[in-house]
């Protein structure tokens, strides 16, 4: 599975809890949005993360 910024932005917009985590990452770790999205991808999507199926389903739309 490959990281795509646009897919991650769509996933975050579809899941309010991910949106909250993104804002927390950006504020607490002082990350730019792009880096925070990558961090979320690696923690929540890859390696059978809880949002892996939702991320893969974005290809089908």
NORSUL-V843424 format. One record per pair of residues at least 12 apart in sequence whose C-alpha atoms are under 8 Angstrom apart, sorted by the first residue. I is the first residue (numbers start at 1). J is the second residue. Records with the same first field share a line. If there is no record, write none. Layout:
BEGIN
I=J  J
END
This chain:
BEGIN
1=46
3=38  41
5=34  37  38
7=55  58
8=37  41  55
9=37
11=54  55  58
18=40
21=40
22=36  37  40
END
